[in-house]
């Protein structure tokens, strides 16, 4: 067995970002950013750190699909290519003070509303053949670790959907509703296949968090305040879905069976908690 390591990859990125920020009378301020971009490469993350892998029958392509012509099949959408992304945060300090004429100051003053909004299009992925991948592994070609395996991509027949959305996670008349027809993907039996890496794209992402707080002045203590409130992570309890099963030889091919977690939660990152549904955190603060 001979291993070869070389630095020969190429990557390109082009994009435009628009940002806006403003503070209004009345205590409301916001910052927003929109990015339209395209990232392409032959291998993402230096082949060492798979990006889009999950347990739903997916693989990341971290080796050349055709070792004699890397660019032919590997050059395509980067693992982390997001075509459109929108991010916004906002704060409204003392939000109800304009209503003090209609109610007592103790009730109307001291409210702060804030939140974040995340929205972006889906990540790309490849559709692979476990039958042909296993055949290569049986010949000592590649690894048995799904994160680093030398995956063989299925050949594309016809014109299947490029995008796979949330509909693949639903049941229709009690039956799965995959976003692909297995007949459009066949096992390559010779050469190195015809599918270009990362030409398919998964569901988009949307999340909004919200925070509401009410502060109370402490009598006879000029700078002291007691603040109580609640934080709502995934305010609308909106599900965000992972990739579909991308193994063309699987009985669940094209079906979405997993959700993805939010970028911000009370659990932190990597703790193993299911942070995809709405989570509510009650809080109290004493500031002096």
Backbone as numpy.savetxt, mean C-alpha at the origin, in Angstrom:
# Nx Ny Nz CAx CAy CAz Cx Cy Cz
27.70 -25.95 -9.01 26.85 -24.75 -9.01 27.73 -23.51 -9.01
27.44 -22.59 -9.89 28.23 -21.37 -10.02 27.33 -20.17 -9.74
27.75 -19.30 -8.82 27.01 -18.08 -8.51 27.75 -16.89 -9.08
26.98 -15.96 -9.64 27.59 -14.77 -10.24 26.89 -13.53 -9.71
27.66 -12.56 -9.26 27.11 -11.30 -8.77 27.73 -10.16 -9.56
26.90 -9.28 -10.07 27.43 -8.15 -10.83 26.51 -6.94 -10.68
27.06 -5.78 -10.87 26.32 -4.53 -10.77 26.02 -4.05 -12.19
24.82 -4.35 -12.66 24.51 -4.00 -14.06 23.08 -3.52 -14.24
22.41 -3.17 -13.15 21.01 -2.76 -13.24 20.86 -1.29 -13.63
19.68 -0.96 -14.10 19.33 0.41 -14.47 18.00 0.77 -13.84
17.86 2.02 -13.46 16.59 2.49 -12.92 16.34 3.92 -13.39
15.08 4.26 -13.54 14.68 5.59 -13.99 13.46 6.04 -13.21
13.39 7.31 -12.92 12.24 7.88 -12.24 11.93 9.23 -12.85
10.65 9.45 -13.12 10.20 10.75 -13.59 8.89 11.06 -12.88
8.75 12.29 -12.44 7.54 12.62 -11.70 7.40 14.11 -11.50
6.22 14.51 -11.09 5.95 15.90 -10.77 5.13 15.93 -9.48
5.47 16.86 -8.60 4.80 16.98 -7.31 4.24 18.39 -7.15
2.98 18.46 -6.77 2.33 19.74 -6.48 2.01 19.79 -5.00
2.36 20.87 -4.34 2.09 21.02 -2.92 1.33 22.30 -2.66
0.53 22.29 -1.62 -0.23 23.47 -1.22 -0.33 23.50 0.29
-0.23 24.68 0.85 -0.37 24.86 2.29 -0.97 26.24 2.54
-1.86 26.33 3.50 -2.50 27.62 3.76 -3.06 27.64 5.18
-3.03 28.82 5.77 -3.64 29.05 7.08 -4.77 30.05 6.91
-5.96 29.67 7.31 -7.14 30.53 7.16 -7.46 31.24 8.47
-8.19 32.33 8.36 -8.71 32.97 9.56 -9.67 32.01 10.25
-9.60 31.97 11.54 -10.45 31.04 12.27 -9.70 29.82 12.75
-8.37 29.76 12.44 -7.57 28.69 13.02 -7.43 27.44 12.19
-7.96 27.44 10.95 -7.85 26.25 10.12 -6.62 26.33 9.22
-5.81 25.26 9.20 -4.65 25.21 8.33 -4.50 23.80 7.77
-3.90 23.72 6.58 -3.73 22.41 5.96 -2.45 22.40 5.13
-1.95 21.19 4.88 -0.85 20.93 3.95 -1.26 19.75 3.08
-1.08 19.86 1.77 -1.46 18.79 0.86 -0.40 18.62 -0.21
-0.27 17.40 -0.69 0.73 17.09 -1.72 0.16 16.05 -2.67
0.33 16.29 -3.98 -0.09 15.34 -5.01 1.12 15.04 -5.89
1.38 13.76 -6.14 2.51 13.34 -6.97 2.03 12.43 -8.09
2.45 12.73 -9.29 2.25 11.86 -10.45 3.63 11.44 -10.92
3.88 10.13 -10.96 5.25 9.69 -11.24 5.25 8.29 -11.85
6.44 7.89 -12.29 6.65 6.55 -12.84 8.08 6.14 -12.53
8.22 5.04 -11.80 9.53 4.48 -11.45 9.71 3.16 -12.19
10.82 3.02 -12.90 11.12 1.79 -13.63 12.52 1.30 -13.26
12.69 0.01 -13.24 14.01 -0.57 -13.02 14.01 -2.02 -13.47
15.15 -2.65 -13.33 15.28 -4.07 -13.69 15.20 -4.97 -12.46
15.69 -4.50 -11.35 15.59 -5.19 -10.07 15.42 -4.13 -8.99
14.44 -4.27 -8.13 14.22 -3.28 -7.08 14.95 -3.69 -5.80
15.31 -2.69 -5.01 15.93 -2.91 -3.69 17.19 -3.75 -3.77
17.95 -3.59 -4.83 19.25 -4.25 -4.99 19.15 -5.77 -4.91
17.99 -6.33 -5.20 17.76 -7.78 -5.20 17.81 -8.38 -3.80
17.98 -7.55 -2.78 18.23 -8.09 -1.44 17.03 -8.00 -0.51
16.11 -7.10 -0.78 15.01 -6.86 0.14 13.69 -6.84 -0.61
13.03 -7.98 -0.76 11.75 -8.01 -1.49 10.77 -7.02 -0.91
10.05 -6.31 -1.77 9.19 -5.20 -1.33 7.73 -5.61 -1.23
7.19 -6.25 -2.26 5.75 -6.47 -2.31 5.29 -7.83 -1.86
6.15 -8.60 -1.21 5.80 -9.98 -0.87 4.75 -10.03 0.23
3.73 -10.87 0.05 2.86 -11.22 1.16 2.59 -12.72 1.07
1.79 -13.24 1.98 1.61 -14.69 2.07 0.52 -15.22 1.16
0.03 -14.40 0.25 -1.10 -14.80 -0.58 -0.63 -15.34 -1.93
0.39 -16.18 -1.92 0.82 -16.82 -3.15 1.58 -15.93 -4.08
2.30 -14.92 -3.55 3.02 -13.98 -4.39 4.53 -14.18 -4.28
5.24 -13.74 -5.28 6.70 -13.69 -5.23 7.17 -12.34 -5.77
8.31 -11.90 -5.31 8.99 -10.76 -5.91 10.05 -11.29 -6.86
10.21 -10.63 -7.98 11.25 -11.01 -8.93 12.55 -10.35 -8.49
13.47 -11.12 -7.98 14.74 -10.57 -7.49 15.93 -11.17 -8.23
15.68 -11.88 -9.33 16.75 -12.45 -10.15 16.41 -12.20 -11.62
17.36 -12.28 -12.52 17.07 -12.07 -13.95 16.12 -13.14 -14.49
15.10 -12.71 -15.22 14.18 -13.66 -15.84 14.81 -14.31 -17.06
15.66 -13.56 -17.73 16.45 -14.09 -18.84 17.90 -13.67 -18.60
18.74 -14.57 -18.11 20.12 -14.18 -17.76 20.94 -13.70 -18.95
20.50 -13.99 -20.17 21.24 -13.57 -21.36 20.82 -12.18 -21.84
19.67 -11.71 -21.34 19.19 -10.38 -21.72 18.31 -9.86 -20.58
18.95 -9.30 -19.56 18.23 -8.89 -18.35 17.16 -7.84 -18.66
17.48 -6.89 -19.52 16.55 -5.79 -19.79 15.29 -6.27 -20.49
15.35 -7.31 -21.26 14.22 -7.74 -22.09 12.96 -7.99 -21.26
13.07 -8.71 -20.15 11.90 -9.06 -19.36 11.88 -8.41 -17.98
13.04 -8.06 -17.45 13.08 -7.49 -16.10 12.76 -6.01 -16.07
13.12 -5.28 -17.12 12.91 -3.83 -17.07 11.43 -3.51 -17.15
10.92 -2.92 -16.09 9.50 -2.58 -16.03 9.21 -1.76 -14.79
7.97 -1.73 -14.38 7.58 -0.95 -13.21 8.36 -1.42 -11.97
8.90 -0.48 -11.22 9.57 -0.82 -9.97 8.56 -1.39 -8.98
9.05 -2.20 -8.04 8.15 -2.80 -7.05 7.34 -1.75 -6.30
7.91 -0.58 -6.08 7.26 0.47 -5.30 6.72 1.59 -6.19
6.49 1.31 -7.47 5.98 2.33 -8.38 4.54 2.68 -8.04
4.30 3.92 -7.69 2.96 4.46 -7.44 2.74 5.58 -8.44
1.78 5.43 -9.32 1.56 6.44 -10.36 0.99 7.73 -9.79
0.02 7.61 -8.89 -0.59 8.81 -8.33 -0.71 8.67 -6.82
-0.34 9.73 -6.12 -0.39 9.71 -4.66 -0.85 11.06 -4.14
-1.75 11.03 -3.16 -2.25 12.26 -2.53 -2.15 12.11 -1.02
-1.56 13.11 -0.37 -1.40 13.12 1.09 -1.81 14.49 1.61
-2.57 14.48 2.70 -3.02 15.75 3.27 -3.11 15.62 4.78
-2.78 16.70 5.48 -3.03 16.80 6.91 -3.63 18.16 7.21
-4.44 18.25 8.24 -5.13 19.50 8.56 -5.32 19.62 10.06
-5.42 20.85 10.53 -5.68 21.16 11.94 -6.62 22.35 11.99
-7.64 22.24 12.81 -8.56 23.36 13.05 -8.55 23.65 14.54
-7.81 24.67 14.92 -7.68 25.01 16.33 -8.86 25.86 16.79
-9.31 25.57 18.00 -10.45 26.30 18.58 -11.58 26.39 17.56
-11.99 25.22 17.09 -12.86 25.14 15.92 -14.24 25.76 16.12
-14.75 25.78 17.34 -16.13 26.26 17.55 -16.19 27.62 18.21
-15.08 28.35 18.20 -15.09 29.62 18.93 -16.03 30.63 18.31
-16.34 30.47 16.99 -17.27 31.41 16.35 -18.70 31.19 16.84
-18.94 30.11 17.62 -20.27 29.84 18.15 -20.42 30.27 19.59
-19.40 30.95 20.14 -19.46 31.31 21.56 -20.63 32.22 21.87
-21.11 32.97 20.86 -22.27 33.84 21.10 -23.54 33.03 21.29
-23.52 31.76 20.87 -24.72 30.94 20.96 -24.64 29.91 22.08
-23.60 29.95 22.87 -23.46 28.97 23.94 -22.39 29.41 24.91
-22.30 28.74 26.05 -21.32 29.12 27.06 -19.90 28.86 26.58
-18.97 29.75 26.98 -17.58 29.61 26.58 -16.99 28.27 26.99
-17.34 27.80 28.16 -16.78 26.54 28.66 -17.12 25.37 27.74
-18.24 25.47 27.03 -18.64 24.39 26.13 -18.11 24.60 24.72
-18.07 25.84 24.26 -17.73 26.11 22.86 -16.24 26.32 22.60
-15.50 26.77 23.59 -14.09 27.03 23.38 -13.23 25.78 23.63
-12.05 25.78 22.99 -11.07 24.74 23.29 -11.15 23.49 22.44
-11.99 23.48 21.41 -12.08 22.31 20.55 -11.00 22.36 19.45
-10.34 21.24 19.21 -9.36 21.12 18.13 -9.68 19.87 17.31
-9.84 20.07 16.01 -10.10 18.96 15.08 -8.90 18.83 14.15
-8.45 17.61 13.91 -7.31 17.40 13.02 -7.42 16.04 12.37
-6.62 15.84 11.32 -6.68 14.54 10.65 -5.69 14.43 9.52
-5.66 13.27 8.92 -4.79 12.99 7.77 -5.59 12.25 6.71
-5.15 12.37 5.47 -5.75 11.65 4.35 -4.62 11.05 3.51
-4.71 9.74 3.22 -3.76 9.07 2.34 -4.54 8.42 1.20
-4.09 8.64 -0.02 -4.72 7.96 -1.15 -3.67 7.76 -2.24
-3.56 6.54 -2.74 -2.63 6.30 -3.85 -3.10 5.11 -4.68
-2.62 5.06 -5.90 -2.94 3.94 -6.78 -2.16 2.70 -6.35
-2.50 1.55 -6.93 -1.95 0.29 -6.47 -0.51 0.03 -6.90
0.11 -0.94 -6.22 1.47 -1.36 -6.54 1.45 -2.41 -7.65
2.56 -2.52 -8.39 2.63 -3.52 -9.47 3.10 -4.88 -8.96
2.85 -5.92 -9.74 3.30 -7.27 -9.41 3.35 -8.11 -10.69
3.89 -9.30 -10.55 4.01 -10.23 -11.67 3.16 -11.48 -11.38
2.73 -12.15 -12.44 1.99 -13.41 -12.31 2.92 -14.54 -12.69
3.04 -15.53 -11.79 4.07 -16.54 -11.95 3.48 -17.95 -12.03
4.34 -18.87 -12.40 3.95 -20.28 -12.55 4.67 -21.10 -11.49
3.93 -21.63 -10.53 4.56 -22.45 -9.49 5.02 -23.79 -10.06
4.33 -24.30 -11.08 4.73 -25.59 -11.68 6.13 -25.48 -12.28
6.36 -24.46 -13.10 7.65 -24.32 -13.74 8.73 -23.87 -12.76
8.33 -23.07 -11.77 9.29 -22.66 -10.75 9.78 -23.88 -9.97
8.85 -24.77 -9.60 9.23 -25.99 -8.87 10.11 -26.90 -9.73
9.83 -26.93 -11.03 10.65 -27.76 -11.92 12.09 -27.26 -11.95
12.27 -25.95 -11.96 13.62 -25.39 -11.93 14.30 -25.66 -10.59
13.55 -25.53 -9.51 14.12 -25.79 -8.20 14.56 -27.25 -8.09
13.79 -28.15 -8.73 14.18 -29.56 -8.74 15.48 -29.81 -9.46
15.86 -28.87 -10.32 17.14 -28.97 -11.03 18.21 -28.10 -10.37
17.95 -27.73 -9.08 18.88 -26.92 -8.28 19.08 -25.53 -8.86
18.03 -25.01 -9.49 18.09 -23.65 -10.02 17.19 -22.78 -9.16
17.80 -21.85 -8.42 17.01 -20.97 -7.58 16.93 -21.44 -6.16
16.04 -20.81 -5.37 15.91 -21.07 -3.94 14.51 -21.53 -3.62
14.35 -22.27 -2.53 13.02 -22.68 -2.08 12.37 -21.63 -1.19
13.08 -20.56 -0.88 12.53 -19.46 -0.10 11.69 -18.58 -1.01
10.35 -18.43 -0.75 9.51 -17.64 -1.66 9.96 -16.20 -1.82
10.67 -15.68 -0.82 11.10 -14.28 -0.90 12.26 -14.09 -1.86
13.00 -15.14 -2.14 14.18 -15.00 -2.99 14.21 -16.01 -4.12
13.10 -16.71 -4.34 13.09 -17.75 -5.36 13.31 -17.18 -6.76
13.89 -18.00 -7.62 14.00 -17.64 -9.03 12.68 -17.98 -9.68
11.76 -17.04 -9.67 10.41 -17.30 -10.13 10.35 -17.33 -11.65
9.50 -18.22 -12.16 9.23 -18.30 -13.60 7.87 -17.66 -13.84
7.82 -16.62 -14.63 6.56 -15.94 -14.88 5.75 -16.68 -15.93
4.43 -16.66 -15.76 3.53 -17.32 -16.71 3.48 -16.53 -18.01
3.28 -17.23 -19.10 3.09 -16.56 -20.38 1.66 -16.01 -20.46
1.52 -14.81 -21.02 0.22 -14.17 -21.13 -0.39 -14.50 -22.49
-1.65 -14.97 -22.45 -2.39 -15.30 -23.66 -3.59 -14.35 -23.76
-3.75 -13.68 -24.86 -4.86 -12.75 -25.01 -4.59 -11.43 -24.32
-5.67 -10.79 -23.86 -5.56 -9.46 -23.25 -6.29 -9.43 -21.91
-5.68 -9.98 -20.85 -6.33 -9.97 -19.53 -6.31 -8.58 -18.92
-7.07 -8.42 -17.85 -7.08 -7.15 -17.13 -5.68 -6.84 -16.60
-5.28 -5.60 -16.73 -4.01 -5.19 -16.14 -4.18 -4.85 -14.67
-5.32 -4.23 -14.32 -5.59 -3.80 -12.95 -6.52 -4.77 -12.24
-6.21 -5.06 -10.99 -7.07 -5.93 -10.17 -7.53 -5.13 -8.96
-8.84 -4.91 -8.85 -9.38 -4.07 -7.79 -10.09 -4.85 -6.71
-10.83 -4.11 -5.88 -11.48 -4.69 -4.71 -12.55 -5.71 -5.07
-13.05 -5.71 -6.31 -14.09 -6.67 -6.69 -13.60 -8.10 -6.56
-12.29 -8.33 -6.64 -11.75 -9.68 -6.53 -11.80 -10.20 -5.10
-12.17 -9.34 -4.13 -12.31 -9.77 -2.75 -13.75 -10.12 -2.39
-14.68 -9.88 -3.32 -16.10 -10.12 -3.05 -16.55 -11.47 -3.61
-17.66 -11.95 -3.06 -18.31 -13.15 -3.59 -19.46 -12.73 -4.48
-19.63 -13.40 -5.58 -20.76 -13.16 -6.48 -21.60 -14.44 -6.51
-22.84 -14.30 -6.04 -23.72 -15.48 -5.91 -23.07 -16.59 -5.10
-22.34 -16.16 -4.06 -21.70 -17.11 -3.16 -20.43 -17.74 -3.69
-19.96 -17.28 -4.83 -18.76 -17.87 -5.43 -17.66 -16.80 -5.57
-16.38 -17.23 -5.55 -15.28 -16.27 -5.72 -15.39 -15.51 -7.03
-14.84 -14.31 -7.03 -14.90 -13.46 -8.21 -13.49 -13.02 -8.59
-12.65 -13.95 -9.08 -11.26 -13.60 -9.39 -11.18 -12.56 -10.50
-10.11 -11.78 -10.46 -9.96 -10.74 -11.48 -9.24 -11.25 -12.71
-8.84 -12.52 -12.72 -8.17 -13.09 -13.89 -8.79 -14.43 -14.27
-8.69 -14.74 -15.53 -9.08 -16.04 -16.04 -7.81 -16.86 -16.24
-7.75 -18.03 -15.63 -6.54 -18.85 -15.71 -6.17 -19.19 -17.15
-7.16 -19.18 -18.04 -6.88 -19.51 -19.45 -5.97 -18.47 -20.11
-5.88 -17.26 -19.50 -5.02 -16.21 -20.06 -3.57 -16.34 -19.63
-3.26 -17.35 -18.79 -1.90 -17.50 -18.29 -1.51 -18.98 -18.35
-0.49 -19.26 -19.10 -0.07 -20.65 -19.29 1.38 -20.82 -18.85
1.73 -22.04 -18.47 3.09 -22.34 -18.06 4.03 -22.28 -19.27
5.12 -21.55 -19.17 6.09 -21.55 -20.27 6.80 -22.90 -20.32
6.87 -23.48 -21.46 7.48 -24.80 -21.60 8.83 -24.75 -22.29
9.19 -23.59 -22.83 10.51 -23.45 -23.43 10.93 -21.99 -23.36
12.17 -21.72 -23.62 12.73 -20.38 -23.57 12.54 -19.78 -22.17
12.48 -18.46 -22.07 12.40 -17.81 -20.77 11.07 -17.08 -20.57
10.07 -17.41 -21.31 8.77 -16.79 -21.16 8.65 -15.47 -21.89
7.46 -14.88 -21.80 7.19 -13.64 -22.54 6.65 -12.52 -21.66
6.32 -12.80 -20.40 5.74 -11.77 -19.55 6.82 -10.83 -19.00
6.57 -9.55 -19.12 7.48 -8.56 -18.56 7.19 -8.38 -17.08
8.21 -8.22 -16.30 8.09 -8.07 -14.84 7.21 -6.87 -14.45
6.34 -7.11 -13.46 5.53 -6.06 -12.83 4.62 -5.32 -13.81
4.01 -6.03 -14.73 3.12 -5.34 -15.66 1.66 -5.31 -15.19
1.38 -5.99 -14.07 0.02 -5.98 -13.51 0.01 -5.12 -12.24
-1.19 -4.66 -11.85 -1.26 -3.69 -10.75 -2.43 -4.01 -9.83
-2.17 -3.91 -8.52 -3.16 -4.26 -7.51 -4.06 -3.11 -7.11
-4.89 -3.34 -6.06 -5.87 -2.33 -5.63 -5.20 -1.07 -5.10
-5.90 0.04 -5.24 -5.42 1.29 -4.67 -5.62 1.32 -3.17
-5.21 2.42 -2.55 -5.25 2.54 -1.10 -5.89 3.86 -0.71
-6.75 3.83 0.33 -7.33 5.05 0.88 -7.47 4.90 2.39
-7.07 5.94 3.10 -7.22 5.93 4.56 -7.31 7.36 5.04
-8.15 7.57 6.05 -8.21 8.87 6.70 -8.33 8.67 8.20
-7.52 9.40 8.94 -7.55 9.38 10.40 -8.11 10.71 10.89
-8.69 10.69 12.09 -9.34 11.90 12.61 -9.10 11.99 14.10
-8.89 13.21 14.57 -8.62 13.46 15.99 -9.50 14.61 16.46
-10.16 14.43 17.60 -10.96 15.49 18.19 -10.55 15.64 19.66
-10.30 16.89 20.07 -9.87 17.16 21.44 -10.62 18.37 21.99
-10.84 18.34 23.29 -11.46 19.48 24.00 -10.59 19.80 25.20
-10.13 21.05 25.27 -9.28 21.47 26.38 -10.08 22.32 27.37
-9.74 22.17 28.63 -10.39 22.91 29.70 -9.32 23.65 30.49
-9.58 24.91 30.77 -8.66 25.68 31.60 -8.79 25.24 33.06
-7.66 25.22 33.78 -7.66 24.89 35.20 -7.81 26.19 35.98
-8.85 26.32 36.78 -9.06 27.57 37.53 -7.85 27.93 38.39
-7.51 29.21 38.39 -6.44 29.78 39.19 -5.06 29.23 38.81
-4.95 28.64 37.62 -3.65 28.16 37.12 -3.57 28.59 35.67
-2.94 29.73 35.45 -3.05 30.44 34.18 -2.71 29.60 32.96
-1.61 28.83 32.98 -1.16 28.11 31.80 -1.54 26.64 31.79
-2.20 26.18 32.80 -2.53 24.75 32.88 -3.81 24.44 32.13
-3.82 23.29 31.45 -5.01 22.85 30.71 -5.16 21.34 30.83
-6.38 20.91 30.90 -6.71 19.48 30.81 -7.37 19.25 29.47
-6.87 18.30 28.71 -7.40 18.01 27.37 -7.85 16.57 27.30
-9.07 16.34 26.80 -9.59 14.99 26.60 -10.06 14.87 25.15
-9.99 13.68 24.61 -10.41 13.51 23.23 -10.31 12.08 22.76
-10.41 11.91 21.46 -10.37 10.58 20.86 -9.70 10.66 19.50
-8.96 9.59 19.15 -8.35 9.46 17.83 -8.99 8.28 17.10
-9.33 8.51 15.86 -9.97 7.48 15.04 -9.02 7.12 13.90
-8.45 5.94 13.95 -7.60 5.44 12.88 -8.47 4.65 11.90
-8.37 4.96 10.60 -9.28 4.42 9.60 -10.72 4.82 9.98
-10.97 6.11 9.95 -12.22 6.69 10.44 -13.45 6.02 9.87
-13.47 5.72 8.56 -14.65 5.17 7.91 -14.66 3.64 7.89
-13.70 3.02 8.59 -13.62 1.55 8.62 -13.57 0.98 7.20
-12.77 1.64 6.35 -12.69 1.30 4.94 -11.64 0.21 4.73
-11.99 -0.93 4.12 -10.99 -1.99 3.91 -10.08 -1.65 2.74
-8.80 -1.93 2.92 -7.82 -1.80 1.85 -7.23 -3.18 1.59
-7.19 -3.58 0.32 -6.89 -4.96 -0.01 -5.47 -5.14 -0.52
-4.91 -6.32 -0.24 -3.59 -6.69 -0.70 -3.66 -7.19 -2.14
-2.51 -7.67 -2.65 -2.48 -8.26 -3.99 -3.42 -9.46 -4.07
-3.90 -9.77 -5.24 -4.58 -11.06 -5.41 -3.54 -12.18 -5.39
-4.01 -13.40 -5.34 -3.11 -14.55 -5.49 -2.58 -14.53 -6.91
-1.26 -14.45 -7.05 -0.65 -14.29 -8.37 -0.02 -15.56 -8.90
-0.33 -16.69 -8.27 0.17 -17.98 -8.74 -0.82 -18.55 -9.74
-0.46 -18.55 -11.02 -1.38 -18.98 -12.08 -1.78 -20.44 -11.95
-1.05 -21.22 -11.15 -1.37 -22.64 -10.99 -2.14 -22.93 -9.70
-2.53 -21.88 -8.99 -3.24 -22.04 -7.72 -4.75 -22.05 -7.94
-5.45 -22.77 -7.07 -6.91 -22.78 -7.12 -7.52 -21.45 -6.71
-6.75 -20.58 -6.04 -7.23 -19.26 -5.63 -6.66 -18.15 -6.52
-6.15 -18.52 -7.67 -5.54 -17.54 -8.56 -6.51 -16.40 -8.87
-6.02 -15.16 -8.72 -6.82 -13.99 -9.03 -7.76 -13.55 -7.93
-7.81 -14.27 -6.80 -8.69 -13.90 -5.70 -7.91 -13.10 -4.66
-8.58 -12.10 -4.07 -8.00 -11.32 -2.99 -8.56 -11.83 -1.67
-7.70 -12.25 -0.78 -8.13 -12.82 0.50 -7.50 -12.12 1.69
-6.77 -11.02 1.46 -6.08 -10.33 2.54 -6.30 -8.83 2.46
-6.24 -8.18 3.62 -6.23 -6.72 3.69 -4.84 -6.25 4.10
-4.61 -4.97 3.96 -3.33 -4.39 4.38 -3.59 -3.41 5.52
-2.59 -3.22 6.35 -2.72 -2.35 7.51 -2.50 -0.89 7.13
-2.87 -0.02 8.06 -2.72 1.41 7.85 -1.28 1.84 8.10
-0.88 3.00 7.53 0.47 3.49 7.80 0.63 4.05 9.21
-0.47 4.45 9.85 -0.41 4.99 11.20 -1.43 4.28 12.08
-0.98 3.70 13.18 -1.87 3.03 14.12 -1.32 3.20 15.53
-2.12 2.87 16.52 -1.66 2.94 17.91 -0.77 1.76 18.25
-0.70 0.75 17.37 0.10 -0.43 17.66 1.55 -0.28 17.24
1.86 0.74 16.46 3.21 0.87 15.95 3.40 0.00 14.72
4.65 -0.20 14.33 4.96 -0.94 13.11 5.57 -2.30 13.45
5.10 -3.35 12.75 5.72 -4.66 12.89 5.36 -5.42 14.14
4.27 -5.05 14.82 3.92 -5.74 16.05 2.97 -6.91 15.82
2.52 -7.12 14.61 1.68 -8.26 14.31 0.21 -8.06 14.58
-0.21 -6.86 15.03 -1.62 -6.62 15.30 -2.36 -6.36 14.00
-3.63 -6.77 13.96 -4.46 -6.49 12.79 -4.94 -5.05 12.90
-4.30 -4.17 12.18 -4.59 -2.74 12.28 -5.37 -2.25 11.08
-6.01 -3.14 10.32 -6.75 -2.71 9.14 -8.13 -2.16 9.46
-8.87 -2.66 10.50 -10.18 -2.06 10.78 -10.03 -0.75 11.53
-11.17 -0.07 11.75 -11.13 1.18 12.51 -10.69 0.90 13.95
-9.80 1.74 14.43 -9.31 1.65 15.80 -9.53 2.99 16.47
-10.08 3.00 17.68 -10.37 4.24 18.41 -9.53 4.28 19.68
-8.84 5.38 19.85 -8.00 5.57 21.04 -8.54 6.76 21.82
-8.88 6.55 23.08 -9.28 7.64 23.98 -8.03 8.19 24.67
-7.99 9.49 24.85 -6.79 10.09 25.41 -7.14 11.23 26.33
-6.23 11.48 27.28 -6.33 12.62 28.18 -4.94 13.18 28.38
-4.82 14.50 28.38 -3.53 15.16 28.56 -3.65 16.29 29.58
-2.61 16.43 30.38 -2.52 17.54 31.32 -1.30 18.37 30.94
-1.53 19.61 30.53 -0.46 20.49 30.07 -0.32 21.64 31.05
0.92 21.87 31.48 1.15 22.97 32.44 2.50 23.63 32.17
